[in-house]
């Protein structure tokens, strides 16, 4: 058994593939690439494939992470990447692959935050709105949850916000523990956004954000 | 992309409109001389699930001079976006508008999709009526099972192709490529291909009606146009075209699995079943050919399930051998083999257990009718004992979810026959409780489903009256009679079946109804959430046509039927014989037990038309 961590981009037409469909697209690509995928036991065996943080439909992702278990380590990481790329539809591209350490935590468990870039639609006074929001101690919004609409303070989920011309770059909490969707942030800011890109997904190493994929 | 990001993101499922599937054909349009828009008049997930459409897509794309692209009916949310933005109907591969194509080819799989055909022509910006189209307009053609009665769509379609596409569509495209290179026009092209087998150009035929509204005459306008159009079909199923790949979607579709066709046609002659007659003769594909196709498709698609397609899988001559061969190769690769359309007997249940079906799904039994008399009338060829034994074996093998499928309104049906439906369902429940308690681990779940019978062309029941006024009462009768809580009764909207019957046996005058009902907003009529019966009654009223004339009316054997000029090689004499036997509840043995003389001739290499 070996675990492979894949770093991939989801762009262009592929961004209209939702998360559940993306799982199927990966599974089929893995089969077409003829990789020795490991299967779960039980009545309905499925490939052991997991994504770090689901990417919302319509969003570009530049550095997304997925983890795949194989039955051996007969195929090199470079081969896995090449074979998968030959089998992927346009818009999905694996840029890197590496075997994971035996005791390495899963990508999904490590992910804590993500960086998003989004363009605000005119007319806006984006910089001013961002300054005003950052200054606040709490930002309470109504959030739809499983148990109905709830008031939630999203201020702790905003790590940083930067404005470059009409583009907002936001680092927001993301992952299993807690997460803030960029559209909810935009709602709180009172701006209308388009072309959202998730630039990277982070883990924390000694209190510092590091890209999820790399071991350094 | 032709649709803006905003339009796509507002849509319920943007993945329907982006193409980009695995194995999608990509060609340099500047080097293509014939552009073919393959149009499926339903939503993407339905159209993509259709094997025939996939076969023809790859078949046409084998040609270097032709580019076949796909078009599906946009869901009403996207249609509204497109109309608001002035975006014309486009093909998924290149995003180019359909109106620049040479052909717009519709596949007609069910009658309730006809309004979508009209709507797609309109969305494409193409004149709706064939008579109004000029040079520079795509040639609009149609094929598929429904075109055995092409008449209701005759006003909209330039030519119909009758039969199996892979048997002769290439010849038509060859003619077209040569004709286009010579600078020939559309009229001359249609006139030329009208002499080819399988081609029906409705504008080259005239029809007159008598005072009662019956067809008085139907004839070609010139001597060189054939009076009857013979269907095309594949003679040898082992060498006929079959693509080694499949378009693998990026979003979930209705039938999300690889499919291999194991045989075409059916040895049974159930008298209500159109597929049982129009797909004759029976042609099998050998185990070796099936295995090799299955492996090719799986390795090019990456699917984890493969389904064996046919009208009745257990009639495959060596079904056990086939499943063993496939399971041996595919199970270690975590690939499921599924076998839909099985007759429920011991062999089938064993096969399904082998294929690992139990854990996934319920089981469907299709007795079609409740009483033995009624099952003999329709020539179903199974007895109540078969059904009850089958159910018992299924329960013993671990199934506890069973769907029982019946039809209401079959010819000569009485209340006793109707009452036999819930009675049979309750006996099936009884079979379950006859098992020892330790074998009944799951709660029993019987889904009793009753649809409304629609008489179809080229079946012995093509002359029969539809029970339009009896459906509701019969549904109520079943509902009233059922007492067991394990049985859930599902019935269909009779309105949809009545309109389906109207179109199935309609004539050319139906073109006016389709146009009128489309103008009133009818589309996606096969979807109960969009079907609107009132629109049809208003359209019929407005066009002066009677619904009863087409649905409830019993036809006479000597009447000219709207589809009499179509020759699927099943003789009218045979169908009359079968109808007469139905009246006496007399069964006809299946093709293997004895030849019933349907029109095809038995040879040592299977049945043939000559």
Interface residues (C-beta under 8 A of the other chain):
Chain A: X13 X14 X16 X17 X18 X20 X21 X24 X25 X27 X28 X29 X30 X31 X32 X34 X39 X43 X44 X45 X57 X58 X87 X89 X90 X91 X194 X195
Chain B: X1 X5 X6 X8 X9 X14 X15 X18 X19 X20 X21 X22 X248 X250 X251 X252 X256 X298 X299 X300 X301 X302 X303 X304 X334 X359 X360
